[in-house]
Amino acid sequence: MEALGLTYDEVVHKIPFRNLLVMQRDKIHPLTGVKVNKTTGKEMAERRRRNKRNSKE
């Protein structure tokens, strides 16, 4: 209830239980680990070519 920022009245009387479960599941969680940067297809192909060259040596 506190994590979703809801009042007791909203939880008990206004919002259906199924909706509360979905809201809890969809709650934003803090990020951990390394940020993943988006790459283009060109960059991925270039990286693959470089890796193939390095593995042959």
C-alpha positions in Angstrom: 0.0 0.0 0.0 2.7 2.5 1.0 5.0 1.4 -1.9 2.2 2.2 -4.4 1.3 5.5 -2.7 -2.3 4.5 -2.1 -4.6 5.3 0.8 -6.4 2.7 2.9 -9.7 3.7 1.5 -8.5 3.2 -2.1 -7.1 -0.2 -1.3 -10.1 -1.5 0.6 -13.0 0.1 -1.2 -12.2 1.6 -4.6 -9.5 -0.5 -6.4 -10.3 -4.2 -7.2 -7.8 -6.7 -5.8 -6.7 -7.9 -9.3 -5.8 -4.4 -10.2 -3.8 -4.0 -7.0 -1.8 -7.1 -7.9 -1.1 -5.8 -11.4 -0.1 -2.4 -10.0 2.3 -4.1 -7.6 3.8 -6.2 -10.3 4.2 -3.2 -12.6 5.8 -1.0 -10.0 9.1 0.5 -11.1 12.0 -1.2 -9.4 15.4 0.4 -8.9 18.0 -0.5 -11.5 21.1 -2.5 -10.6 24.1 -3.5 -12.6 25.5 -2.1 -15.8 23.5 0.2 -18.1 22.9 -1.4 -21.5 23.5 1.0 -24.4 21.5 0.6 -27.6 23.5 -0.3 -30.7 22.7 -0.3 -34.4 22.9 -3.3 -36.7 26.0 -1.7 -38.3 27.8 -1.5 -35.0 27.0 -5.1 -34.2 28.2 -6.3 -37.5 31.4 -4.4 -37.2 32.0 -5.8 -33.7 31.4 -9.3 -35.1 33.9 -8.8 -37.9 36.5 -7.5 -35.5 36.0 -10.5 -33.1 36.4 -12.9 -36.0 39.7 -11.2 -37.1 41.0 -11.3 -33.5 40.1 -14.9 -32.9 42.0 -16.1 -36.1 45.2 -14.6 -34.9 
